[in-house]
Structure formats: structure tokens, C-alpha cells
Amino acid sequence: MVDSLQTESRKKIRLHLRRLVTNLFEGVFPSSVSSSRGLELEEIREYQAGDDLRSIDWKTSLRTRQLHVRVRLPDRRTPVLFLIDKSGSKKFGSGAVKEDVLFEVLDLLVTAVGETGNPVGFITFTDSVERYIPPKLGQRHSLKVIELLKTEPSRSPLTDLDSAFSYLGGLALPPSLAFILSDFLAVGNYEPSLTALSRRHELIPILVRDERETTVPPLRGFLAVRDLESRELAFLDLASPLQRDLFPLELFIRLGLDYLTIGTHEGPEAWAERLSSFFEQRARRRRVRR
């Protein structure tokens, strides 16, 4: 029964993502371009001033003794980027380890995107960008990349979200869909770069969180904890509630970004179902806005 529910959730995720990347930037492209590049031939017509010389159809031109060009429909495939936080805090987990959850969700999404025929790219980061793999077609290629990223050690335990957002913003990419997989436990210096990024790309932050980051057992006393990034030792007063960092969520709301929080205490079936429900609700909200 569990397997059938997870399979159904995966199917829904694939369907929602296919619709999302198909309709995401509808209307931002011209209806056709005079070019030798593109996916589908629309027509052959007489040459007009400004046409790309590389689009000339010499066979037709010789036959008619008039220059003709091949007009193709533009390539509307939307690049899909995954920004993956590999800093030290991903090694924490009172249930599953956050890094394992992150890659489980990544695997679900990449598998779904691969079936849409859209190119997939990856950016891993800590306090700097550690690896960039440009968008490329091919599900098999993407799954091999994930296996590489799982085993590749991080060069730093620290986090700097601004460096990742600024890096993506500096890439010469068309409007893209970008998933940000992180716990967003970082210095809040990234508002300008995330704001600029949201104006060009469609962003979906996915926060992987652990319940022990916001709640502690109702006990008296102090608990010694060590920061997995800075390695500093601190003492938590178990009688006092933990402070919650609401800055990321407030920023997402201000920027109009749809985001999803996934907990390590859940499980693969729940993660798949939450992703499916998220895309379904997101599509419903977007239809209402239109």
C-alpha cells in the first residue's frame, strides 16, 4: 500500500512539473524566429532585411532564383537549476540526516524533470560555489551527477547563500526554474541577490529542517551543543524556548516566492506526498491569480 501511494505521488510530481516548465514563461518568446537553430521548421519564406544569413535555404533559393530562409519555431525548453547547500549543518538530524533528506528530494525532482525533456543543471555551494554543472539534457546524465554530488566532500563547512545567488545571477542563462535546497541557516546577507534573482528566474526554495532546531525536550538544565559549521561550543537552557529565525520565510513572502518546508522526522513517502501537494496547491493559486 505504501509503495503504491509513493508511486502515485511520484506520478503527480512529474505531471505538475511537466505543466510548470511548459507554461512557466509562456508569452515571453516570439512566435517564431528566422534562424537555422530551433526545434521545429515552421516555414520557408523569402529573405527579408535583418534575417540571419545562416538561415538561408540554398536549395530553395537556387530553384526559385530568390533568396529564401528557413523559419524555425524557437527552442522553448526551460532550463531547470538545482542549488544544493552542502554546508556542515546538513550533517545534523534527530530523525534522518538533513543531507540525506535533501538528496532524496533532489532525486525525486530530477527524475520528474528528466521526463519533461528539459535541460537540468546543478550548483553546489557552502560559503562559496563549489561546483557548477551547466544545464544538459538526459535523465541518465543527471542521475549520474547526483551520485557524484552525494559522495563529493565539501571544501568548507560554512554557509553563504549570497555567494550562490550572486553566482547564478551572473550566469548567462535564459529565464529558468531554480530550486534552492537548503536549511537557510545562514547569515541574512542575501536579500539583495535573492531579490535580483527572483526578477529573472522562477525560484522555489525548499527548506529541509529538523524539529530539534526549533523545539527541545521540556526538561530543566543545560545541554552542551556544538555548531557543525563554526565548531563553537554553546550551552542551551532547556527551560527556555529556542529562538526561530523567521527571516527567510518573511523574505520569501515579500518576494512572492512559493516555498516548501520538509522535516527530517517524516519519511520518503511523506516527502513525495508533500511535494505533490505543494505543486498542486501552487498551480491552483496561480490559476486564481490569473
N, C-alpha and C positions, 0 to 999 in steps of 0.2 A: 504493500500500500504506500509506504514511504517513497519507494523508488518511482512509483507511478506519479505521485504528487510532484516530485522533483523534476521528472521528465516533462510534465505538463508546464511547470514553471519555466523551465528552460525554453520550451517552445514559445511561450508568451513573451519571454525576453527577446528572443530572436525576431518575433513578429513586430514588437514595439520598436526595436532598434532599426529594423528594416524601414519602417514607416518614418522614423525620426530622421535618419540620414537621407532618405529620399526626398522628404519635404522640407528639410531644415532651412535651406536657403533658396526656396522656390521664389523665382522672380528676380533674383539678383544677377542672373546671367542673361545675355542677349539670346534671342530665339535661335539665331544661327550665326555662324562666322564663316567668312571666306578664308579657309585655311586648309593646308594639307594635313593638319592634325585634327584629331577628333575621333569619335567612335563610329558615327553613322553618316553615310552620304545622304544629303538631302536633295541636292540638285546639281546640274551643270548649267551654268549661265554665262553670258558674255562678260568679258573683263570690264571692270569699272575702275576709275581712278581711285587709288588707295588700296586696291586688292593686293594681297600677298603674292609676289611673283612665284613663290614656291607652290602655290595652289593652281597654277596654270595646268590645264589638261591638254597636253600637246597633241594627243591623238585626235580629239575633237577639233582643236584649233586648226590642224592641218587639213582635216576633212572639210571644214566649213570656211577656211581661209579667214577666220576671225578668231581673235584670242578668246578663249573660254576658260573659266575657272571651276574647280570642284568646290562646292559649298558643303561643309560638313556641320552637323549638329555638334555643339561643344561637349566636352567631357564634363559631366556634372557629378562625377563621383566625389563625395566629400571625404577628405582625409579625417581619420579618427586617431586622436593622440591620447596616450595614457601617460600621465605624470605620476611617477611612483616614488613615494617617500621611503627611503631605505636608511633613515637615521636610527640612532640607538634606541629610541623609545618604542620602536616596533618590536623589540625583543621582549616586551612585557606582556603578560597575560595571566589573569587569575583563572580564566577558563582556557580558551585556545590562545596561543600567542598571536599578537596583533599582526605580525608579519605573515603568518600562515593564513590568517583570515583575509588579509589584503590580496595575497596571491590566489586564494580560492575565488574571490570576487573577480579578480583580473582574468582568471581563466574562463569564468562564466561569460564575461563581457566580450573577451577577444574571440571566443568560439562563436558567439552570436554575431558579432560584427563581421567575422570572416565569411559568414554565409550571405552577407549583403552585397559582397563584391566591391567593398570599399577598401582603400589602402589603409593600413594600420602602422602607426609609428609609436615609439616609446622614448620617454625621457626619465632617467633615474636621477635622484638628487639626494643630497644630505645638506651640508652647508654650502655646497656648490653643485653644479651639474656634473654628474659622474659619467653618464653615457647618454648619447643621443643616437637613436636608430631611426632614420627618416622613414616616412610612410611608404609602405610597399604592399603590393597585392600578394595574396597567397596565405591561406589559413595555416598550412603546414609550416611556412616560414615563421609566422607569428608565434605559434606554439613552441617552436624551437627556441625562439628568442626568450620566451617566458622561462623555459628551463635554464637558459643561460643566466638570466637575471636572478633567478632563485638562488643559485649557487655562487654567484659573483660576490666576493666580500666588498663591503663598503670601505671607502678610504677615510671616512670621518664618521664619528658617532653623532655629530651635531646637526642641527636643522636650520636652514634659511630658506623659507618659502619664497622670499622676494627674488633670490637668485634664480630659482626655477621659472618663476613667472616672467621675469625680465628676459631670460634666455628664450623662452617660447615666443615672447613678443617681438624679439629681434630676428626670428626666422622668417624667411621669405616664403610663407605658406599662404594659400588661399583661405578664405573663411572655413574653419574646421570645427569639428566637435571634439572637445577635450575633456576627459575625465581626470579629476585630481584625486588620487587615492592617498590619503594621509590621515593622521590623527589631529593635525593642525595644532599640535602642542609646540608652539614656537613664538618667538618674538613677533609682535604685531606690527612689523615694519612693511608689510606687503600690500597695504591698501591701495597705494597709487598704481603699482604694477598690476594688481589683480583688476582694478577698475579699467585700466587701459586695455587689458587683455579681453575683458568682457565686452568691450565695444566692437571687437573684430571677430571673436570666436564665440561659439556656444559652449559654455562651461557647465560642467556638472560635478560639484565636489561630493566625494563620498568619504565620510568620516568613519574611521574604524576606532572605536572606543571600548574601554574596559570599565565595568561598573565600579571597580575599586579605585578608579580615578576621580570619582565623584562621591562615593559613599564608603564608609568604613564600619566595621562591626561596632555595635553600641556597647563599648567597654570603657573602663576607666584606666588611664595610664598613658604611656608614651610608646610609640612604635618607631624604631630606627629604620629609615629608608635611604637608599642610595639612588641618586639620579643616574639613569642609564646613559645620559649624554654628557653631562658635566662631570660625573663621577663624584659629586659632592654628597656628603652625608648630612641628613637632616632628621629631626625628630617630630613626629606627628602627635598632637594631642588628640587622643581618640574620643575625648569628651566634646570636642568642638567639630562642627560640620566643616567639610572641605569646601574651599572656595572654587566655584566653577568659572571657567574662562568662557564668557559668552561673546567675546569679540568676534570670533569667526562667524557665528550664526547671525549676529546682528549685521555684520558686513554683507553676508550673502543676501539677507532680506533687503538691505538698502540697494544692492545691485540687481535685485530681481532674479537671483540665481536659485534654481531648484536644487536642493541638496538632500542627501540621504545619510542617516547615521546607522551604522551596523555595529552590533555588540559582539564581543568575543564569547559571551556566555550563551549565545544562540547556537546555531549549527548549520551545516551545509544546506539542509532542506529549508530552514528558516531564511537563510541569506538569499537563496534563489527566489523564494516566495516574496521576500521584501523587495527585491529588485523588480520582480514582475509587477507588484502592486504599485511601486514607485513610478514606473514608466506608464502604467495605465492611468494613474491619477494625474500625472504630468500632462499626458495627452488630453485628458478631459478638461483640465484647467486651461490649456492653450486653446482648445476649441471654444470655450466660453469667452475668452478674451477677444477672440476674433469676432 
